[in-house]
Amino acid sequence: MKKTVVGITVVGKDREGVVAAFTNFAFSKGGNIEKVNQNVIKGLFGMYLEVSFAKSLDVKKFDSEIQGLAKKEKMDVSTHHETNSQKNIAVFVTKEPLCLQRILTNAKSLKGRIAVIVGTEKTLESMAKKAKIPFVLVEDKDQQRAEDKIIQICKKYDIDLIALARYMRILSPNFVWRYPNRIINIHPSLLPAFPGALAYAQAYERGTKIVGVTSHYVTENLDQGPIIFQDSFKVDPNDTLEKIKAKGQKLEADTLLKAIKMHLENKLDVRWRKVHIK
């Protein structure tokens, strides 16, 4: 019998006894803990447990009982079951269309379903409507209010994977910890060189001979997450900044799509902060 793997994320106010409460719960259900990561930042506690079960698991009963424990421990807990056959994808966008367009054009080739598009403004709403995918606007400037709404959206659509398609907002640990190794971002450089939003301008000013693009999982350390895939293109000395940007944006879209496909096809495994391709 194939083992069942359950990912458990626990987020809340840091205090003693939380780790023991959830690991003991997993053991009491006959689970074997395969991964455990925990962090504390400014009093916020985050933990990810990956638990495997050799025997058949009553998923509904398990989820119900762990929510009872979550209430008792005053923690926000979610479970992610690898038995899900149809992966639900959320695409987060701002205003640049190319990455979203590439994902939508190739939607049928993905081993998952684009369940919702979340935008910080309405610029790309028409693309979502044309594709007949729900578009939810979250334009709150207050980060906590915005993330509270996004958390509820992701719960509503039972999201398995989040793709940041040139999403121009920073995600806090409170959000990122809920989707460990399940948020994919694209960065317009071969990280860690030229970090930030002006990567192409910096590359142009330095006379870079090769410009790269990096897809990576998102962690609380922003652009320092495990690298999934990198690609690059050569820069001609006569290339203008606009031409470099155009080439880069096309490569961003290709690289993000490739990373999404690799994730959905279960070809990626993160160990010791490195991505290993199966």
N, C-alpha and C positions, 0 to 999 in steps of 0.2 A: 504493500500500500504506500502511495506517495505521501510524504509527510506534509502536514499543513503548517505554513509559516504565517505568523501574525506579527505585524509591526505595531508597537504601542508607543504613542507619544504622550508625555505628561508635561504640562506647563502650568506654572503657578508661583505663588509666593514661596520663597525658599524657607524651609524649616526642617528640623530633624525628623527622621523616621520615614520620610517619603520613599526613599529608595528601597528600604526593607519592606515596606508595605506592598509595593507592586512586584518586587522580585518574589516575595513569599507567595503572593497571589498566583503568580505564574507557576511556581513549583507545585502549589496545592492542586492545580488543574492538570498536573502531569506534564508540564512544559519543560523544555530544555532551553536555557538562555544561550543564544548563539552570538548576540551582539548586545553591548550596553555602552551608551555614551551619555555623559551628563555634563551640564554646564551651569554656571551661575554668573549672571551679570547684573550688577546693581540690584541685588535682592530678588531677581527673577530667576526661577529654577526651570531648567529644561532637561528632559531625559528621553532617550529613545531606547526601547527594548525590542529586540527581535527574538521571538520565542517560537520554537518548533515543537510540533506535536506528532508523535509517531502513530498514535491512535486517532480514530476519527473524532472530530471536535464539533460540538453543537455550537455553531458560530453565534446564533442569536442569544443563546443562554450565556455564553462567554461575554458577549458585548454588554448584555444587560447587567451581569454581575460586576463587571469592571466599572460600569457607570455608577453602580451603587458604592463601590470603593472610592471612586473619584469624588462623589458627593461627600462621603465621610472625611476624606483627606483634603477637601476643598481645593481640588485640582481640576484643570480642564484636560480631559483625556479623550484621545481618539484612537481608533484601531484601523489598521490597514491590512486587508487579507489578500495574500498573493494568489488566492484561488479565484479572484475576480477575473472572469474571462474577457470582459469588455472593459478596457481602461478608459476612464473619462478624463478628458484633457481640458484644462482652462488655459486660454491664451490671454495674457495681459499686454495691453497696448497703450500707446500715447497718441502719436500722430504720424510717425513714419510708416508707410504702408508696405514696403517691400517684403519684410519678413512674414507679416501676416498673409500677404498675397500668396507667397510661396507655400505656406502651410495649407491654406485653403485650396489651392490648386492641386495639391498632392494629398488631400484629405483621404481619398479612397484607398491610397496605398499604405495608410497608417494602420497599425494594429491597435486601434483605439478610436474613440469618437470625440470630436470636438464638441463638448457639451455647452460651453459658454465662453464669450469673449468679454473681458472686463477692461473698460477704458477709463482713463483719467480725464478725457474730453471726448466730444462727439465726432471728431474728425473721421474716424474709421467706422462709424456706426453703419453707414450705407453698405460697406463691404460685408458686414455681418448679416444685414438684412437680405442682401442678394444671395448669400450662402444659406439663408434660413437657419441661422444660429442665433440664440438669444444674446443680446448685447446689454450689459449692465454698466451704467455710468456711475463711477465713484469719484467725484471731484472734490471731496472734502480736503481742505488744506491741512487740517489737523491730522497728524499721522495716526494717532491711536484710534480716532473715530473712523478714519478711512479703513484701517486694518480690521477693526471690529466688523465693519460691513463686509469686507472681502472674506473674512473667516466664515461668516454666515452664508455668503454666496457659495463658497467652496463646499460647505457642509450640505447645502441644499442640492447641489449638483453632484455630490458624492465624488469629488475630484481625486484622481489618482496621481496626475502629473500636471505641473504648471510650467508653461513655456513663456518666458519673458521676451516678447517680440519687439525689442527696442522700447521697453517699458521704462520711462524716465522718472521713476520714483525709487527711493531706497526702501528696502523691506527690513523691518526691525527683527531682532532675535525672537520676539514674541510671536511673530508670524513664521519666520524661517524654521524654527525648531519644530513646528507642527508638520512640516513636510521635508524630513531629512532625506537628502539625495533624491528628491522628487520635484525640485525646482531647477530648471535649466535656463541659463542666461547666455547671451552672446556678448563678446567684448571685441571692439575693433582694434585689436593689437595682439601680438604674441606676448601674452602676460608673462612677467609683470611689467614689461616696458610700456611707456606712454599710458599710464592709467588715467582714468577720468574721461569726461565727455569730449575733450578736444584732441583725441588720440590722432586723428588723421592730420590735423593742423600741425601737431608736434612732429609727426613723422615727415611731413612735407618740409617743415622748417629745418629739420636736421639732415635733409638730403638722403633719407633712407632709401636703400636699394631694393629692399623687400618689405612689403607690408603684409601683416598677418592678421588672422581672425581666430579667436579662441571661443569655444563653447565649453561651459563648465557648470558644475552643480553649485548652487548658491548656499553659502554658509553665513554665519553671523559676521564673518570677516569680509563681506562683500565680494570683491573680485579675486579673493585668495582661495576660493573653493576648488575642489578636485577637478582637474582638467579632463574633459572627455575627448575632445577632438580639436586639432588645429590645422589650418591651411593658410596658404600665402600666395601672393602674386608679385611678379617683378615690376619695379617702377622704372619707366623710361625717363631719362633726364629731362625730356621735353613735356612730360605729363604735367598738366595743371592740377591745382588742388581739387577742382571740380571733377576732373577725370579720375583722380585717385579715389575720391569719395564714391563715385559711381561704381568703380570696380570693387571697392571695399564693401559697399552696401549689397551688391549682388552676391559676393562671397559670404557675407554675414548670413544672408537668407539661406544659402546652400548649406552652410556649416551648422546652423541651428536646426534645419530640417533633418540633416544626417544624424545629429545628436539625439533628436526626438525619436527617430526611427530605431536607433540602436538601443535606446532605453526601453521602448515599447516591445522590442523583440527580445528583451531580457539578455542582451549581450554585454551588459555592463555590471561590474561588481566593484564596490568601493571598499578597499581595505587599507587601513592606516593612512587615510586621506589621499590615497591614490586610486585612480580608476583603472581597473584591469578589464581588458576585453576578453570575453569568453570565447 
